[in-house]
Amino acid sequence: MIKPEELRIGNYVCINNGYSTVGDLLELTQKNFEILIVNNSYDRIYPIELTEEWLLKLGFNKDYKTGYIGIDVSNNDFVLTFPSILGKFQKSFAYEFKSGGWAKFKELEDVHSLQNLFFALTGSELTIKEGK
């Protein structure tokens, strides 16, 4: 199940075992939100697990050092580590960053969370690339 407040227009979500894109969010309540043209109860809309296959669809490539996958954004790389690269505790793909001189990371378990982080950091939408 997905919380409505986690979604942005353009996010990919799982509905009826397939994926769909969030269209205009016309109504948002605690129990329902209107997505695309169909009114769906939020308990029928699920996140899509972030996998290597999805990252490749979104334009990421593995031309980085072993254990990393990234995408070029205006000549700056947005790079994720594969699960377990940072340690056995790491269960999902992770975005590494520095804060206060410390290396930190944010694990990403689903596609819409990656899309939201990517947009927040780059100002660009992360969408499926043609032919992927």
C-alpha positions as CSV (number, residue, x, y, z in Angstrom):
1,M,0.0,0.0,0.0
2,I,1.2,3.5,-0.7
3,K,0.4,6.7,1.2
4,P,-1.2,9.3,-1.0
5,E,1.2,12.1,0.4
6,E,4.2,10.1,-1.0
7,L,3.1,10.6,-4.6
8,R,3.8,13.2,-7.2
9,I,2.3,13.6,-10.7
10,G,4.4,11.4,-13.0
11,N,5.3,8.7,-10.3
12,Y,5.1,5.1,-11.4
13,V,2.9,2.9,-9.3
14,C,1.5,-0.7,-9.4
15,I,-2.2,-1.1,-10.1
16,N,-3.8,-4.4,-10.9
17,N,-0.3,-6.1,-11.3
18,G,0.8,-3.6,-14.0
19,Y,2.4,-0.2,-13.7
20,S,0.7,3.1,-14.3
21,T,1.7,6.8,-14.0
22,V,0.1,9.1,-11.5
23,G,-1.9,11.7,-13.5
24,D,-3.5,14.8,-12.2
25,L,-4.3,14.3,-8.5
26,L,-7.9,15.6,-8.5
27,E,-8.9,14.6,-5.0
28,L,-6.9,13.5,-1.9
29,T,-8.6,12.2,1.2
30,Q,-7.5,9.8,4.0
31,K,-9.1,6.8,2.2
32,N,-9.2,7.7,-1.5
33,F,-7.4,9.7,-4.1
34,E,-8.2,10.1,-7.8
35,I,-5.4,8.9,-10.0
36,L,-5.5,9.2,-13.7
37,I,-9.2,9.0,-14.5
38,V,-10.1,6.1,-12.2
39,N,-10.9,6.6,-8.6
40,N,-8.8,4.0,-6.7
41,S,-8.8,3.3,-3.0
42,Y,-5.2,3.8,-1.8
43,D,-5.1,0.3,-0.5
44,R,-5.2,-1.0,-4.1
45,I,-2.2,1.1,-5.3
46,Y,1.2,-0.3,-4.5
47,P,4.8,0.8,-4.9
48,I,7.0,-0.7,-7.6
49,E,10.0,-2.5,-6.1
50,L,13.2,-0.7,-7.2
51,T,15.3,-3.3,-9.2
52,E,18.2,-3.2,-11.6
53,E,15.7,-3.7,-14.4
54,W,13.7,-0.6,-13.5
55,L,16.9,1.5,-13.1
56,L,18.0,0.5,-16.6
57,K,14.5,1.4,-17.9
58,L,14.9,4.8,-16.3
59,G,18.2,5.5,-18.1
60,F,20.7,4.3,-15.5
61,N,23.7,2.4,-16.7
62,K,26.4,0.2,-15.0
63,D,29.4,2.0,-16.6
64,Y,30.6,3.1,-13.2
65,K,32.8,1.2,-10.8
66,T,31.7,-2.2,-9.7
67,G,28.7,-2.1,-7.4
68,Y,27.4,1.2,-8.7
69,I,24.8,2.3,-11.2
70,G,24.2,5.8,-12.3
71,I,22.8,8.4,-14.7
72,D,24.3,11.6,-16.1
73,V,22.3,14.7,-15.3
74,S,23.7,17.8,-17.0
75,N,27.3,16.4,-16.7
76,N,26.8,15.6,-13.1
77,D,26.3,12.0,-12.1
78,F,23.5,10.7,-9.9
79,V,24.8,7.4,-8.7
80,L,23.3,4.6,-6.5
81,T,25.1,1.7,-4.8
82,F,23.8,-1.8,-5.3
83,P,22.4,-3.6,-2.2
84,S,25.1,-4.8,0.3
85,I,27.9,-2.6,-1.2
86,L,28.0,-0.4,1.9
87,G,27.7,-3.4,4.2
88,K,25.5,-6.4,5.0
89,F,23.0,-4.0,6.7
90,Q,22.2,-2.4,3.3
91,K,19.1,-4.1,1.9
92,S,18.2,-1.8,-1.0
93,F,19.8,0.4,-3.6
94,A,21.2,3.5,-1.8
95,Y,22.1,7.1,-2.6
96,E,25.3,8.3,-0.9
97,F,25.8,11.9,0.2
98,K,27.9,14.0,2.7
99,S,26.4,15.9,5.5
100,G,28.4,17.8,8.1
101,G,31.5,16.1,6.9
102,W,30.0,12.6,7.4
103,A,29.2,10.2,4.7
104,K,25.6,9.2,4.8
105,F,23.2,7.2,2.6
106,K,19.5,7.0,1.9
107,E,18.1,3.5,1.0
108,L,15.5,3.5,-1.8
109,E,13.1,0.5,-1.9
110,D,10.7,1.7,-4.6
111,V,10.5,3.5,-7.9
112,H,8.4,6.5,-6.8
113,S,10.8,7.2,-3.9
114,L,13.7,7.3,-6.3
115,Q,11.7,9.6,-8.7
116,N,10.9,11.9,-5.8
117,L,14.6,12.1,-4.6
118,F,15.9,12.5,-8.1
119,F,13.5,15.4,-8.7
120,A,14.3,17.1,-5.4
121,L,18.0,17.0,-6.1
122,T,18.1,17.6,-9.8
123,G,14.9,19.4,-10.7
124,S,14.5,16.9,-13.5
125,E,11.8,14.2,-13.9
126,L,12.9,10.5,-14.0
127,T,11.0,8.7,-16.7
128,I,11.2,5.5,-18.7
129,K,13.5,6.0,-21.7
130,E,12.4,4.9,-25.2
131,G,13.6,1.5,-26.2
132,K,14.4,0.4,-22.6
